Amino acid sequence: MVASLVVERRNVLLSTLASVPVLTTDQIARLMFSDAGSPVKRASAMCKELEREKILEGKRLPDMKKVWRLTLNGRKENAVTQQPVPLNTPKMTHWLTISDVYLALNATGLLKHFECELRLSYKHLLKEYVYAPDLFFIWNKRAYLMEVQLKALSRKEWGEKWKRWNEYFNNGHHLQAPWQRFKQGGGLVPHMAALSKQDPEIVRSCFGVSGRDLLVHDNIQKLINARGD
């Protein structure tokens, strides 16, 4: 019984790190040991064991949090093809926020699919562009695209960000997107959301995807509460 639980928790951790590139020890404790005594201590022990097996590798951040990712062997074993997030990236807070989004959605039991940092090529006016939303996920039987923006942007900067979204959808490039496999017959247009602490009116500056409003919340729990019907 105990051995099978260890294997189950190990598999949960590795499958989670195949969906989100990095997790802190605290996040891992919340994912798997929230109902156990000394959850952080137990999470740390599991990670150190996987580190000895060369499945995980970790680094302590300046705020003393320990962050973990799959090693090359770990990525191979879990069929992860995306490039790893550098453990010294200046965007670590961004990546850990994405991990928080995953954990919150997963905790509802309604998360069916989750992808980070999509990069979708398209041609507009004979030039090649890349549409790169932060997240695509299917939660509560709805598909979502989400931008996670921790830094405050000007209206002009938001306009530049949404320009790619507007082009991609309003010119029909989304009809070739990989997420079309989730709707029989195609034509899927996901709901669209942004996580930002800025005034929603500023965030929505220049957003103009036909037929879609932009949901703006300052944390993922508010989106869950608003759309959890």
N, C-alpha and C positions, 0 to 999 in steps of 0.2 A: 504493500500500500504506500509506504513512505517513498520507496524507490520509484514507483510509477508517478507519484506527485512531483518528484524532483525532475523526472524526464518531461513531464507535462509543462512544468514551469520553464524549463530550459527551452522547450520548443516554442512556448509563447514569447519568450524574450527574443529568440532568434528571428521568429517570424515578424515581430514588431520592428526589429532593426532592419528587416528587409523592406519595410514600408516607410520608416523614418530613419534618416542616416545616423542620428546621434540621440543619446538619452543620458541624463544624469542618473547618479545612484538614487537620488530622491525620486525621480520619475519612475525608475524601475521598481522601487519600493511601493509606490502608489499603484503601479500596474499589477503587481503580483502578491504583495505582502501586506496590504492595507488592513486585513483582518487578523494578522498574526502579531505576536509580540516582537518587539525590536525590529520593525520592518526594514529600516535602513541598514542595520547590521546584517540582516539576512540577505538583502539585495547585494550588499558589498561582498559578502562571502561567495555568493553565486558568481558574481562578475570576476572575482579574483581566480576562481576555479577555471572559468572559461578563458581567462587570460593565460593561465598556465598551460591550457590546452591549445593556445595560439588561435582561438576562435574570436576573442575580443581583445581590443587594445584600448587603453585609457590614458587620460591626461587630467591633471588637476588644474582648474582654471584659477585666475587671479583671486576670485572670490572664495576659493577653496572648495568649490564644488568639483566633483570628479565626473568627467564626461566620458562616455564609452561609445565605440563604434565597432563594426565587424572588421576583422583583419582580411587580408587577401584570401586566406583559406576560408574564413567565415563567409565571405561573399560568394566564393565558388560553391561552397556546400549549400548555400541558400539561394543560388541562381540569381544573384544580384548583379546586374550589368552596369548600373549607373556608377559614375566615378564617386569615390568616397569624399565626404566633407573633410577638409583638413582640420586637424584638432587645434590648430592655432589660427583658424580663420577669424577675421574681425567681425564676421557676420554670425558668430556663434549664438548670440541672443536671438537672432532671427530664426535660426534652425531649431533652437530649443522651444521657441514659441510655436513653431509648426508641430513639434512633438507634443506640446500641451494640447494643441487642437486635436491631434489624433487621439490622445488619451481620453479627452473629454467626450469626443464622439463615440469612441469605442466603449466607454463605460455605460452608455445608454443601451447597448445591445442592438442598436439599429444601424451600425456601420457595416456596409457590404463591400466597399472598395475604396482605396485611398492611394493617391499618387502624388509625389512631390516634383516640383520644378519641371513641368512638361516643356518641351522645346519642339514646336510645330512649325515647319517651314511652309511658306506660301508665297505666291507671286502676285504682286499688285502693280499695275501700270508698268509691266515688263521688268520690274525689279524684284529681287528675292528679299524676303523679310522672315523674321522668326517671331511667332506668337508664343510667349513664355509665361503663362500664369503660374503662380506659386503652387496651387493645389487644385486637383480634381478629385472629388469623392462622391460616393453614393451613400446617402444617409436618409433614413426614414422614407425610403422608396423614392427619393428625389435626387437628381444629379446636381452637383454644385461645382462652380469654379470660384476660387477664392484668392484674393490678393492679401498678403500679410505685410502691412507697412507700419513699422514702429517709429520711423522718423517722420516728423512733420514736413509736408511738401507744400509748395506754393500752388496756386491755381494752375499756373502754367505747367508746373511739373506733373500735376495730376492729369492735365490735358494731354501731355506727352505719353503718359502711361496708358491712358484710355484710348489713345489714337489707334494702337495696335488692336485692342479689343474691338473697337468700332469697325475697323477695316476687315478684320478676320470674319466677323459675323455678318455684317451688312453686305458683304460681297460674296457670301455663300461658301467661303473656304471651310467653315466648320462642318460642312456636309461630308468632308473627307477625313474628319478627325477620328482618331482611334476610339473615342468614346461612343461612336455611332454603333459599335457592336452591342451596346447595352440596350438598344431599342430596335425591336423588330421592324424592318422597313426603313430604318434610319430617320433622319430629320430631328434628332435630339438637340435641343437647345437648353443647356443647363441653367439653373438658377445662378445668379451672380452675386457675390458678396465681397466685402472688404473688411478687414480688421484694422481699425485705426482709432486713435484717441482724438482725432481732429473733429471739428464740426462737420457733420454729415453733408451739409450743403457745400462745403469746400471740397470734400472728398469726391462728391458727384460731379464736380466741375468737368464739363465736356464729355461725360459719359453718355453715350448715345447708341447703345445696342438696341436695334429695333425689336420691340415686343418684350423687353426685359427691363425691370427696375433694378437698381443696385441696392442691395441690403448692406447697411453700414452699422457695425457694432464695435464697441471697444474691447470686447472679449468674447470668446467662443460660447461661453455659457449663455449669454444673452441671445445669441442666434438659436441655440438649442431650446431655450425657454419660449422664444417667439414662434418657432417652427415645429415644435414638438407635439402638434395635435395629431 
